[in-house]
Amino acid sequence: MPTPNILDDLEWRGLIAHSTDPAELRDALGAGSVRFYVGFDPTAPSLHMGNLVQLVTARRLQDAGHTPYILVGGATGMIGDPKDSGERALNSLATVKDWTERVRRQVSGFVSFEGDNAATVVNNYDWTASMSVIDFLRDVGKHFPVNRMLGRDTVKRRLESGISYTEFSYVLLQSMDFLSLHNEHGVTLQFGGSDQWGNITGGAELIRRAGGGQAHAFATPLVTRADGTKYGKTEAGALWLDAEMMSPYAFHQFWLNVEDEKVVEMLKIFTFLSHDEIADLEVQTAEKPFLRAAQKRLADEVTTLVHGSEETEQAKAAAQALFGSGDLSALTAATLASALSEAGGASVRRDEVPSVADLLVRAGLAKSKGEARRTVSEGGAYLNNARVEDPDMVPDVSDLVGGSWLVLRRGKKNFAGVEVT
């Protein structure tokens, strides 16, 4: 049976930014297994942090007894939801098909396909591609007053700079998804990010206008940093969920570095820890922030959720080894390479490996050879976690870690990798 208070849990976790009638939504979620959907457009080869909010929310609803329909937008991905500024570049059909399959594989790892409320993955290309323009205009477009469409925030922001009819019509396509899933599968609830609220309510209204049915909806808030800026980016780009686009080590490091002011919020949104467990971590953060207990738990939980426990342990082992308190030789070659690539460094030919002092400069750990020599003489230079005594020492093949790496460190916190090719 569904958990009657799932809405209470979502509210406690700060996951409700907007909703249709709250009382009706609560009654629906408490009355039986609600069929719901959340959609993901393949506008990139991987999902990212913002999408993860929706994926864990879908999992929470399923764990509470409700039935997920995860939509991958093979059709809507051909257009892309309008941005605040500028038209999206239209990707080729082959690219969208490839990205659709990638996204399908990713979303499938977050919900269960077994039991009475087993998940279903659908692709809106299946019911959109064969629809004629006449049918689309008669069955869908007829129900959308243009004045209402012009009042949408995204459209209003784009009116002065310009918006194509293609992007202007995106809301009709997404709304049709809700109507199709409602008619064919009995789906009565849609949720998504707050930036999708206009599209989401458009679908609920279309269901009412087209057939007199009732639908529910809610939107999750945008996750931001403590200063209010968008929290889906890292210095290297988006926080991708694909391990090939962002290594599990870098992913784990991101969560370890969440600000104290935001860590409890992130625990509530992205982990399945209980209210009591999160409350305890909140106390630890307030009383002993230097231990970073909440960040460590957050990083472990989210990395395990996305990449699995083995990759989490490798990421933790890599951090310990690179900062001098672990065994570099125990790391897999892939983990070592990804961690050192994230740290930055240099590359040298095997027959041209210079002295440690030169390597410190090339790797960016010293500004000059003189500074590098002083670092060595003061005992602050390390090669593969062993203190360097001679600045003119030239590493040889036996010093390579993982087959092709030299790990340099200056002091306790600054390290870099030198790839020997």
Secondary structure, DSSP 4 states (H G I P E B T S, - for coil): ---TTHHHHHHHTT--SEES-HHHHHHHHHHS--EEEEEE--SSSS-BHHHHHHHHHHHHHHHTT-EEEEEE-TTGGGT-PPPSSSPPPPPPHHHHHHHHHHHHHHHTTSS---STT--EEEETHHHHTT--HHHHHHHTGGG--HHHHHTSHHHHHHHTT---HHHHTHHHHHHHHHHHHHHHH---EEEEEGGGHHHHHHHHHHHHHHH----EEEEEPPPB-TTSSBSSEETTEE-BSSTTTS-HHHHHHHHHT--HHHHHHHHHHH----HHHHHHHHHHHHH-GGG-HHHHHHHHHHHHHHH-HHHHHHHHHHHHHHTTSS-GGGS-HHHHHHHHHHH-EEEE-GGG---HHHHHHHTTS-SSHHHHHHHHHTT-EEETTEE---TT----GGG-BTTTEEEEEETTTEEEEEEE-
